[in-house]
Amino acid sequence: MSSRLRIFSVMQQIAEEQKVTLPPLRDDLPLQDTGFDSLAFAILVARLEDDLGVDPFTTAEDAAFPSTVGEFVRAYENVHA
């Protein structure tokens, strides 16, 4: 499964658990419009670290948290590249 599909799958799982109505995921969707709060994002990053073996936001010196879904996905794709 690609990083993108894994991220989307985990986001959908967390949305169900947190009772969040997740809008259609697309690259230009602002992360703030996903309905996730800071706890949901923390859970997302922790689960992805368990699944993918990396947290791109702590491994890079100049890592900034992304503002869109596409930027979030690319952060993980760039680590694996």
JOVENGI-V355743 format. One record per residue. N is the residue number from 1. RES is the residue in one letter. D_FIRST is the distance of its C-alpha to the first C-alpha in Angstrom with 1 decimal. Layout:
((N RES D_FIRST) (N RES D_FIRST))
This chain:
((1 M 0.0) (2 S 3.8) (3 S 6.6) (4 R 8.2) (5 L 6.3) (6 R 6.3) (7 I 9.8) (8 F 10.9) (9 S 10.1) (10 V 12.1) (11 M 14.6) (12 Q 15.3) (13 Q 15.8) (14 I 18.1) (15 A 19.9) (16 E 20.7) (17 E 21.9) (18 Q 24.0) (19 K 25.2) (20 V 24.2) (21 T 24.0) (22 L 21.0) (23 P 21.8) (24 P 19.4) (25 L 17.0) (26 R 17.8) (27 D 18.1) (28 D 21.9) (29 L 21.9) (30 P 23.8) (31 L 22.3) (32 Q 25.7) (33 D 25.4) (34 T 22.3) (35 G 24.8) (36 F 23.4) (37 D 26.1) (38 S 26.1) (39 L 25.3) (40 A 22.2) (41 F 21.0) (42 A 22.0) (43 I 20.0) (44 L 16.9) (45 V 17.4) (46 A 18.2) (47 R 15.2) (48 L 12.9) (49 E 15.2) (50 D 14.9) (51 D 11.1) (52 L 10.6) (53 G 14.2) (54 V 15.7) (55 D 17.8) (56 P 18.5) (57 F 21.5) (58 T 23.3) (59 T 22.5) (60 A 24.1) (61 E 27.8) (62 D 27.8) (63 A 24.8) (64 A 25.6) (65 F 23.7) (66 P 22.3) (67 S 23.9) (68 T 21.4) (69 V 17.8) (70 G 17.2) (71 E 18.9) (72 F 16.9) (73 V 13.5) (74 R 15.3) (75 A 16.6) (76 Y 13.3) (77 E 12.4) (78 N 16.0) (79 V 15.9) (80 H 13.2) (81 A 15.2))
